[in-house]
Amino acid sequence: MFGGAQRNKIIAIVIAIGVAAILGVGFTVVGISTRNRIGANHEAGGLEFTMALQSDVVPVGQPVNITLTVQNIGLTTISREVSEPEFDFIVNNSYNDQVYRWSFGQIFPAIAWILHFLPGETSTMTLSWPQTCQNTSTGESVQVLPGQYDIVGFCKWFGMQAGPVLVTIIS
């Protein structure tokens, strides 16, 4: 998905699941970077999950666009029973409090199906954070203050996570 200079800008989280994980006896963490700019990725079990921001500095009131991509980089088809939205993301403030979840308050059909993800197949979705904080007690959303926020992306179909990626909201 990323080539040349753009790929060089991505600081990645790379988690490789070894033979032990396939056998169900554990996994090996080969590298973790905790706060990143622009993007992050996660590789495991023949899949690569990538999250990229359109920009890591965004003026207050402008949406933060987040592109989430999962690709089968392996040589075999990966099959899963799925029943929920493919992607989701959360936003945490500088105190590590969750201020936003993309799927919060949304209704999704409760339909399960078998997904067959072929070698080389890619699925991509761009979601937006409207720079709001969700007040779960009232259901209202309010504009967040300028500052730094961490975004963590999820590929729910394959249980993968990328990030956090740091975004700065400026006035």
N, CA, C and O of each residue as an XYZ file, in Angstrom:
684
protein
N       0.816     -1.186      0.000
C       0.000      0.000      0.000
C       0.862      1.253      0.000
O       0.518      2.230     -0.665
N       1.964      1.251      0.722
C       2.808      2.420      0.813
C       4.083      2.168      0.043
O       4.682      1.099      0.157
N       4.499      3.139     -0.735
C       5.718      2.977     -1.480
C       6.640      4.155     -1.278
O       6.211      5.230     -0.861
N       7.901      3.950     -1.574
C       8.890      5.004     -1.580
C       8.964      5.803     -0.297
O       9.071      5.245      0.795
N       8.904      7.129     -0.443
C       9.059      8.041      0.694
C       7.951      7.862      1.717
O       8.192      7.981      2.918
N       6.726      7.573      1.250
C       5.630      7.415      2.208
C       5.863      6.212      3.112
O       5.605      6.283      4.314
N       6.344      5.114      2.553
C       6.615      3.924      3.358
C       7.714      4.209      4.375
O       7.681      3.705      5.498
N       8.696      5.028      3.967
C       9.779      5.362      4.879
C       9.299      6.185      6.066
O       9.946      6.177      7.113
N       8.183      6.893      5.933
C       7.664      7.709      7.026
C       6.924      6.873      8.065
O       6.726      7.313      9.198
N       6.529      5.698      7.687
C       5.724      4.894      8.596
C       6.617      4.215      9.624
O       7.565      3.507      9.285
N       6.287      4.452     10.885
C       6.950      3.750     11.976
C       5.991      2.639     12.367
O       4.829      2.906     12.675
N       6.446      1.429     12.359
C       5.517      0.316     12.456
C       5.628     -0.443     13.761
O       6.678     -0.503     14.400
N       4.501     -1.017     14.126
C       4.483     -2.037     15.160
C       4.450     -3.353     14.403
O       3.539     -3.600     13.613
N       5.424     -4.180     14.638
C       5.475     -5.457     13.945
C       5.431     -6.564     14.982
O       6.330     -6.696     15.813
N       4.391     -7.341     14.919
C       4.266     -8.477     15.820
C       4.158     -9.723     14.951
O       3.202     -9.872     14.189
N       5.109    -10.595     15.062
C       5.101    -11.814     14.264
C       4.673    -12.984     15.144
O       5.202    -13.184     16.237
N       3.733    -13.728     14.660
C       3.278    -14.924     15.355
C       4.009    -16.100     14.710
O       3.858    -16.369     13.518
N       4.798    -16.789     15.520
C       5.613    -17.891     15.024
C       4.889    -19.217     15.005
O       3.677    -19.284     15.211
N       5.619    -20.235     14.764
C       5.069    -21.583     14.711
C       4.371    -21.940     16.016
O       3.359    -22.641     16.005
N       4.899    -21.467     17.136
C       4.278    -21.761     18.426
C       2.849    -21.236     18.481
O       1.975    -21.884     19.056
N       2.603    -20.078     17.895
C       1.250    -19.513     17.912
C       0.308    -20.356     17.062
O      -0.845    -20.581     17.430
N       0.813    -20.820     15.924
C      -0.013    -21.661     15.064
C      -0.412    -22.928     15.817
O      -1.518    -23.439     15.642
N       0.489    -23.427     16.648
C       0.195    -24.614     17.445
C      -0.592    -24.276     18.710
O      -1.004    -25.173     19.446
N      -0.802    -22.981     18.961
C      -1.589    -22.565     20.110
C      -0.823    -22.535     21.413
O      -1.438    -22.596     22.477
N       0.507    -22.443     21.373
C       1.276    -22.472     22.613
C       1.976    -21.161     22.943
O       2.728    -21.105     23.917
N       1.753    -20.107     22.166
C       2.363    -18.822     22.516
C       2.684    -18.006     21.290
O       2.364    -18.388     20.164
N       3.331    -16.858     21.529
C       3.723    -16.012     20.422
C       4.999    -15.270     20.785
O       5.393    -15.200     21.949
N       5.633    -14.721     19.760
C       6.875    -13.987     19.951
C       6.679    -12.550     19.517
O       6.213    -12.299     18.406
N       7.024    -11.605     20.370
C       6.978    -10.200     20.004
C       8.353     -9.833     19.485
O       9.346     -9.957     20.202
N       8.417     -9.379     18.235
C       9.713     -9.057     17.655
C       9.999     -7.566     17.647
O      11.147     -7.171     17.445
N       9.001     -6.729     17.860
C       9.276     -5.296     17.912
C       8.025     -4.504     18.214
O       6.949     -4.802     17.694
N       8.166     -3.494     19.056
C       7.036     -2.631     19.377
C       7.524     -1.190     19.425
O       8.561     -0.897     20.021
N       6.779     -0.301     18.802
C       7.015      1.128     18.912
C       5.730      1.719     19.464
O       4.659      1.461     18.915
N       5.800      2.504     20.533
C       4.584      2.870     21.244
C       3.839      4.082     20.700
O       2.614      4.029     20.589
N       4.514      5.164     20.360
C       3.818      6.330     19.817
C       4.418      6.654     18.465
O       5.624      6.866     18.343
N       3.573      6.689     17.458
C       4.035      6.851     16.095
C       3.369      8.053     15.448
O       2.361      8.562     15.938
N       3.940      8.493     14.352
C       3.364      9.549     13.536
C       2.959      8.943     12.199
O       3.657      8.077     11.671
N       1.862      9.382     11.663
C       1.345      9.039     10.349
C       0.792      7.622     10.236
O      -0.322      7.474      9.732
N       1.487      6.573     10.666
C       0.938      5.245     10.457
C       1.580      4.175     11.299
O       2.600      4.393     11.953
N       0.954      3.001     11.270
C       1.444      1.839     12.010
C       0.967      0.592     11.289
O      -0.008      0.631     10.539
N       1.662     -0.521     11.522
C       1.163     -1.775     10.963
C       1.404     -2.917     11.919
O       2.166     -2.798     12.880
N       0.741     -4.029     11.641
C       0.807     -5.234     12.464
C       0.782     -6.401     11.489
O      -0.116     -6.499     10.652
N       1.761     -7.281     11.596
C       1.804     -8.474     10.764
C       1.664     -9.698     11.652
O       2.317     -9.800     12.690
N       0.815    -10.621     11.243
C       0.639    -11.861     11.996
C      -0.075    -12.885     11.133
O      -1.004    -12.555     10.395
N       0.364    -14.120     11.231
C      -0.335    -15.233     10.594
C      -0.635    -15.047      9.121
O      -1.696    -15.468      8.659
N       0.276    -14.422      8.359
C       0.057    -14.227      6.933
C      -0.745    -12.989      6.585
O      -1.067    -12.775      5.416
N      -1.073    -12.172      7.571
C      -1.841    -10.949      7.335
C      -1.018     -9.730      7.720
O      -0.192     -9.787      8.630
N      -1.251     -8.636      7.021
C      -0.675     -7.349      7.406
C      -1.827     -6.371      7.569
O      -2.637     -6.199      6.658
N      -1.900     -5.729      8.735
C      -2.917     -4.726      9.032
C      -2.216     -3.386      9.173
O      -1.285     -3.244      9.966
N      -2.667     -2.403      8.399
C      -2.024     -1.101      8.364
C      -3.038     -0.007      8.654
O      -4.173     -0.047      8.179
N      -2.609      0.973      9.443
C      -3.407      2.163      9.708
C      -2.569      3.367      9.307
O      -1.405      3.468      9.695
N      -3.148      4.279      8.535
C      -2.431      5.482      8.116
C      -3.339      6.694      8.261
O      -4.526      6.638      7.942
N      -2.765      7.787      8.746
C      -3.490      9.045      8.851
C      -3.174      9.901      7.632
O      -2.060      9.867      7.107
N      -4.167     10.670      7.188
C      -3.930     11.585      6.085
C      -2.923     12.655      6.512
O      -2.093     13.087      5.712
N      -3.000     13.080      7.776
C      -2.068     14.062      8.322
C      -1.974     13.856      9.826
O      -2.948     13.450     10.461
N      -0.806     14.132     10.400
C      -0.659     13.979     11.842
C      -0.834     15.304     12.590
O      -0.771     15.329     13.819
N      -1.052     16.400     11.864
C      -1.386     17.693     12.457
C      -2.633     18.191     11.732
O      -2.617     18.386     10.517
N      -3.711     18.393     12.485
C      -4.995     18.728     11.884
C      -5.588     19.934     12.614
O      -5.605     19.959     13.844
N      -6.078     20.943     11.865
C      -6.720     22.096     12.514
C      -7.999     21.677     13.247
O      -8.699     20.758     12.820
N      -8.291     22.360     14.346
C      -9.483     22.072     15.125
C     -10.726     22.156     14.227
O     -10.854     23.062     13.403
N     -11.616     21.211     14.403
C     -12.857     21.187     13.641
C     -12.793     20.435     12.325
O     -13.834     20.159     11.729
N     -11.593     20.096     11.852
C     -11.449     19.347     10.599
C     -11.420     17.850     10.909
O     -10.826     17.449     11.910
N     -12.041     17.021     10.082
C     -12.007     15.573     10.362
C     -10.604     15.006     10.230
O      -9.801     15.467      9.419
N     -10.326     13.993     11.049
C      -9.072     13.244     10.973
C      -9.388     11.975     10.185
O     -10.138     11.118     10.651
N      -8.812     11.861      8.992
C      -9.084     10.712      8.126
C      -8.089      9.596      8.402
O      -6.876      9.808      8.413
N      -8.632      8.398      8.627
C      -7.857      7.233      9.015
C      -8.133      6.129      7.999
O      -9.278      5.712      7.826
N      -7.084      5.658      7.327
C      -7.242      4.578      6.363
C      -6.745      3.286      6.998
O      -5.601      3.196      7.444
N      -7.620      2.292      7.030
C      -7.318      0.987      7.611
C      -7.318     -0.039      6.481
O      -8.251     -0.098      5.680
N      -6.255     -0.846      6.428
C      -6.110     -1.833      5.354
C      -5.633     -3.149      5.939
O      -4.726     -3.178      6.771
N      -6.247     -4.235      5.500
C      -5.749     -5.564      5.839
C      -5.469     -6.282      4.516
O      -6.263     -6.221      3.578
N      -4.311     -6.966      4.466
C      -3.927     -7.690      3.258
C      -3.427     -9.076      3.635
O      -2.689     -9.247      4.605
N      -3.845    -10.061      2.848
C      -3.331    -11.415      3.011
C      -1.992    -11.465      2.279
O      -1.949    -11.556      1.052
N      -0.890    -11.405      3.051
C       0.448    -11.442      2.454
C       1.003    -12.866      2.432
O       2.146    -13.092      2.036
N       0.185    -13.809      2.858
C       0.602    -15.208      2.881
C       0.322    -15.906      1.562
O      -0.099    -15.289      0.584
N       0.566    -17.202      1.561
C       0.395    -18.008      0.356
C      -0.869    -18.850      0.380
O      -1.163    -19.561     -0.581
N      -1.627    -18.773      1.484
C      -2.830    -19.597      1.599
C      -4.045    -18.723      1.891
O      -3.928    -17.606      2.397
N      -5.198    -19.260      1.561
C      -6.462    -18.594      1.863
C      -6.711    -18.663      3.363
O      -6.491    -19.704      3.982
N      -7.162    -17.573      3.944
C      -7.498    -17.518      5.364
C      -9.012    -17.408      5.468
O      -9.613    -16.486      4.916
N      -9.621    -18.339      6.169
C     -11.076    -18.359      6.311
C     -11.461    -18.097      7.752
O     -10.835    -18.620      8.674
N     -12.496    -17.283      7.950
C     -12.994    -16.939      9.286
C     -14.501    -16.756      9.219
O     -15.042    -16.315      8.205
N     -15.167    -17.098     10.304
C     -16.573    -16.724     10.448
C     -16.590    -15.325     11.039
O     -15.983    -15.082     12.082
N     -17.278    -14.409     10.383
C     -17.318    -13.017     10.829
C     -18.764    -12.558     10.974
O     -19.660    -13.038     10.280
N     -18.971    -11.612     11.897
C     -20.339    -11.122     12.116
C     -20.366     -9.684     12.595
O     -21.407     -9.209     13.048
N     -19.261     -8.987     12.509
C     -19.205     -7.615     13.005
C     -18.522     -6.736     11.972
O     -17.999     -7.244     10.980
N     -18.518     -5.428     12.187
C     -17.825     -4.567     11.225
C     -16.354     -4.944     11.143
O     -15.742     -5.328     12.139
N     -15.801     -4.831      9.955
C     -14.418     -5.228      9.732
C     -13.441     -4.363     10.520
O     -12.531     -4.881     11.167
N     -13.629     -3.034     10.465
C     -12.671     -2.113     11.073
C     -13.331     -1.260     12.158
O     -14.544     -1.055     12.161
N     -12.508     -0.779     13.064
C     -12.939      0.141     14.110
C     -11.694      0.909     14.549
O     -10.574      0.510     14.230
N     -11.884      2.000     15.274
C     -10.749      2.698     15.874
C     -11.221      3.426     17.122
O     -12.397      3.760     17.264
N     -10.275      3.664     18.020
C     -10.544      4.458     19.209
C      -9.568      5.626     19.243
O      -8.501      5.587     18.630
N      -9.963      6.674     19.980
C      -9.113      7.841     20.186
C      -8.971      8.030     21.686
O      -9.965      8.077     22.411
N      -7.730      8.139     22.150
C      -7.442      8.386     23.562
C      -6.802      9.761     23.713
O      -6.011     10.186     22.872
N      -7.161     10.459     24.812
C      -6.536     11.749     25.075
C      -5.172     11.547     25.735
O      -4.716     10.415     25.896
N      -4.530     12.643     26.113
C      -3.185     12.557     26.690
C      -3.164     11.894     28.064
O      -2.095     11.546     28.564
N      -4.336     11.715     28.681
C      -4.437     10.995     29.960
C      -4.750      9.517     29.743
O      -4.986      8.779     30.700
N      -4.750      9.088     28.469
C      -5.078      7.731     28.051
C      -6.540      7.361     28.322
O      -6.874      6.185     28.461
N      -7.407      8.380     28.396
C      -8.847      8.149     28.512
C      -9.431      8.066     27.104
O      -9.129      8.896     26.246
N     -10.264      7.065     26.876
C     -10.906      6.947     25.568
C     -11.930      8.064     25.414
O     -12.822      8.208     26.250
N     -11.807      8.854     24.351
C     -12.738      9.942     24.099
C     -13.651      9.656     22.912
O     -14.669     10.325     22.736
N     -13.289      8.658     22.092
C     -14.090      8.382     20.899
C     -13.865      6.942     20.460
O     -12.751      6.423     20.527
N     -14.938      6.310     20.010
C     -14.878      5.003     19.342
C     -15.778      5.110     18.126
O     -16.947      5.480     18.238
N     -15.228      4.785     16.961
C     -15.975      4.934     15.722
C     -17.301      4.165     15.760
O     -18.321      4.685     15.309
N     -17.302      2.952     16.285
C     -18.502      2.102     16.250
C     -19.521      2.424     17.347
O     -20.618      1.866     17.343
N     -19.178      3.315     18.286
C     -20.072      3.623     19.401
C     -21.403      4.175     18.884
O     -21.433      5.117     18.091
N     -22.484      3.580     19.340
C     -23.814      4.054     18.990
C     -24.312      3.638     17.623
O     -25.446      3.954     17.265
N     -23.497      2.937     16.847
C     -23.920      2.490     15.527
C     -24.597      1.128     15.631
O     -24.301      0.342     16.531
N     -25.481      0.869     14.728
C     -26.173     -0.419     14.685
C     -25.696     -1.165     13.444
O     -25.722     -0.636     12.333
N     -25.259     -2.405     13.655
C     -24.771     -3.225     12.561
C     -25.631     -4.479     12.465
O     -26.040     -5.018     13.493
N     -25.915     -4.957     11.251
C     -26.727     -6.173     11.118
C     -26.045     -7.370     11.770
O     -24.829     -7.535     11.664
N     -26.818     -8.187     12.432
C     -26.290     -9.383     13.108
C     -26.348    -10.564     12.145
O     -27.131    -11.497     12.324
N     -25.514    -10.500     11.137
C     -25.450    -11.545     10.116
C     -24.045    -12.129     10.138
O     -23.062    -11.399     10.014
N     -23.950    -13.442     10.294
C     -22.651    -14.112     10.287
C     -22.434    -14.758      8.922
O     -23.375    -15.263      8.309
N     -21.206    -14.739      8.458
C     -20.864    -15.400      7.215
C     -19.418    -15.877      7.282
O     -18.649    -15.470      8.152
N     -19.072    -16.746      6.346
C     -17.702    -17.254      6.264
C     -16.950    -16.392      5.247
O     -17.358    -16.271      4.092
N     -15.864    -15.808      5.694
C     -15.018    -14.985      4.846
C     -13.847    -15.822      4.372
O     -13.178    -16.467      5.179
N     -13.594    -15.820      3.083
C     -12.433    -16.502      2.503
C     -11.532    -15.406      1.936
O     -11.841    -14.819      0.900
N     -10.427    -15.135      2.610
C      -9.510    -14.054      2.258
C      -8.354    -14.676      1.479
O      -7.489    -15.332      2.060
N      -8.342    -14.469      0.170
C      -7.395    -15.116     -0.728
C      -6.002    -14.504     -0.639
O      -5.873    -13.345     -0.246
N      -4.950    -15.253     -0.993
C      -3.599    -14.682     -1.019
C      -3.560    -13.426     -1.893
O      -4.066    -13.423     -3.015
N      -2.953    -12.363     -1.366
C      -2.858    -11.096     -2.091
C      -4.079    -10.213     -1.981
O      -4.034     -9.050     -2.381
N      -5.174    -10.738     -1.445
C      -6.400     -9.939     -1.336
C      -6.231     -8.842     -0.295
O      -5.593     -9.034      0.740
N      -6.819     -7.688     -0.592
C      -6.733     -6.515      0.270
C      -8.123     -5.947      0.508
O      -8.962     -5.924     -0.393
N      -8.354     -5.493      1.722
C      -9.587     -4.784      2.051
C      -9.199     -3.478      2.737
O      -8.421     -3.478      3.691
N      -9.742     -2.367      2.248
C      -9.394     -1.041      2.758
C     -10.656     -0.240      3.042
O     -11.640     -0.317      2.307
N     -10.605      0.531      4.124
C     -11.709      1.433      4.457
C     -11.114      2.704      5.065
O     -10.193      2.641      5.879
N     -11.649      3.847      4.663
C     -11.246      5.115      5.267
C     -12.383      5.595      6.159
O     -13.516      5.772      5.713
N     -12.053      5.800      7.421
C     -13.018      6.273      8.421
C     -12.566      7.650      8.895
O     -11.406      8.021      8.713
N     -13.467      8.399      9.494
C     -13.133      9.738      9.970
C     -13.477      9.906     11.432
O     -14.499      9.416     11.913
N     -12.606     10.606     12.126
C     -12.893     11.071     13.486
C     -13.261     12.539     13.361
O     -12.433     13.338     12.924
N     -14.487     12.923     13.734
C     -14.914     14.313     13.582
C     -14.384     15.235     14.689
O     -14.901     16.334     14.887
N     -13.356     14.781     15.403
C     -12.757     15.532     16.510
C     -13.776     15.813     17.621
O     -13.819     16.902     18.194
N     -14.577     14.809     17.897
C     -15.536     14.955     18.986
C     -15.219     13.969     20.090
O     -14.573     12.942     19.880
N     -15.696     14.318     21.273
C     -15.599     13.459     22.449
C     -17.005     12.942     22.707
O     -17.950     13.725     22.800
N     -17.146     11.638     22.821
C     -18.468     11.052     23.056
C     -18.739     11.003     24.549
O     -17.984     10.396     25.309
N     -19.810     11.637     24.959
C     -20.235     11.589     26.352
C     -21.208     10.423     26.470
O     -22.376     10.543     26.101
N     -20.725      9.300     26.982
C     -21.539      8.083     26.994
C     -22.750      8.184     27.910
O     -23.704      7.425     27.736
N     -22.744      9.091     28.875
C     -23.892      9.195     29.780
C     -25.067      9.925     29.133
O     -26.219      9.653     29.471
N     -24.791     10.852     28.204
C     -25.883     11.594     27.563
C     -26.028     11.267     26.088
O     -27.048     11.586     25.477
N     -25.020     10.637     25.517
C     -25.065     10.342     24.093
C     -24.679     11.526     23.222
O     -24.689     11.415     21.996
N     -24.340     12.655     23.831
C     -23.958     13.841     23.080
C     -22.472     13.810     22.747
O     -21.675     13.195     23.455
N     -22.116     14.479     21.666
C     -20.717     14.619     21.284
C     -20.349     16.091     21.336
O     -21.134     16.952     20.940
N     -19.151     16.374     21.828
C     -18.661     17.750     21.898
C     -17.283     17.827     21.253
O     -16.541     16.845     21.237
N     -16.946     19.004     20.722
C     -15.637     19.234     20.097
C     -14.529     19.031     21.126
O     -14.618     19.536     22.245
N     -13.481     18.288     20.747
C     -12.326     18.119     21.636
C     -11.486     19.387     21.624
O     -11.577     20.196     20.700
N     -10.676     19.551     22.647
C      -9.766     20.682     22.742
C      -8.515     20.418     21.913
O      -8.175     19.262     21.661
N      -7.826     21.477     21.484
C      -6.539     21.261     20.822
C      -5.609     20.480     21.749
O      -5.674     20.626     22.969
N      -4.760     19.665     21.172
C      -3.828     18.851     21.954
C      -3.442     17.615     21.178
O      -3.675     17.518     19.973
N      -2.839     16.656     21.895
C      -2.377     15.426     21.272
C      -3.299     14.270     21.643
O      -3.742     14.147     22.785
N      -3.574     13.432     20.661
C      -4.461     12.288     20.826
C      -3.830     11.071     20.150
O      -3.191     11.192     19.105
N      -4.015      9.910     20.751
C      -3.555      8.650     20.180
C      -4.729      7.946     19.517
O      -5.823      7.875     20.076
N      -4.489      7.431     18.327
C      -5.504      6.668     17.603
C      -5.011      5.235     17.476
O      -3.870      4.992     17.082
N      -5.879      4.292     17.812
C      -5.572      2.868     17.709
C      -6.613      2.250     16.775
O      -7.817      2.391     16.991
N      -6.137      1.568     15.742
C      -7.029      0.934     14.777
C      -7.168     -0.557     15.047
O      -6.262     -1.199     15.578
N      -8.318     -1.088     14.670
C      -8.603     -2.503     14.871
C      -9.142     -3.119     13.588
O      -9.987     -2.536     12.910
N      -8.640     -4.306     13.266
C      -9.247     -5.146     12.240
C      -9.941     -6.257     13.016
O      -9.318     -7.249     13.395
N     -11.229     -6.081     13.247
C     -11.958     -6.977     14.141
C     -12.110     -8.383     13.559
O     -12.190     -9.357     14.307
N     -12.148     -8.490     12.242
C     -12.317     -9.806     11.630
C     -11.155    -10.736     11.949
O     -11.344    -11.946     12.066
N      -9.967    -10.185     12.090
C      -8.789    -11.011     12.317
C      -8.137    -10.757     13.667
O      -7.049    -11.270     13.927
N      -8.780     -9.973     14.536
C      -8.263     -9.726     15.869
C      -6.929     -8.993     15.874
O      -6.054     -9.294     16.687
N      -6.773     -8.044     14.980
C      -5.504     -7.322     14.858
C      -5.658     -5.868     15.302
O      -6.748     -5.298     15.249
N      -4.548     -5.285     15.737
C      -4.521     -3.902     16.210
C      -3.294     -3.211     15.637
O      -2.238     -3.830     15.509
N      -3.421     -1.935     15.291
C      -2.285     -1.128     14.839
C      -2.310      0.190     15.590
O      -3.367      0.793     15.777
N      -1.159      0.623     16.010
C      -1.056      1.900     16.718
C      -0.647      1.675     18.150
O      -0.371      0.543     18.547
N      -0.605      2.729     18.927
C      -1.240      4.024     18.649
C      -0.422      4.889     17.703
O       0.800      4.772     17.610
N      -1.145      5.768     17.000
C      -0.562      6.780     16.145
C      -0.962      8.120     16.744
O      -2.124      8.331     17.092
N       0.000      9.018     16.863
C      -0.214     10.313     17.489
C      -0.702     11.324     16.463
O      -0.117     11.465     15.389
N      -1.803     12.040     16.808
C      -2.282     13.140     15.992
C      -2.364     14.374     16.883
O      -2.761     14.280     18.045
N      -1.993     15.516     16.347
C      -2.040     16.770     17.090
C      -3.123     17.655     16.489
O      -3.119     17.935     15.291
N      -4.047     18.089     17.333
C      -5.104     19.005     16.939
C      -4.633     20.414     17.301
O      -4.307     20.691     18.456
N      -4.603     21.296     16.310
C      -4.118     22.651     16.555
C      -5.257     23.663     16.365
O      -6.186     23.433     15.591
N      -5.167     24.791     17.090
C      -6.212     25.825     16.951
C      -5.861     26.804     15.855
O      -6.620     27.738     15.596
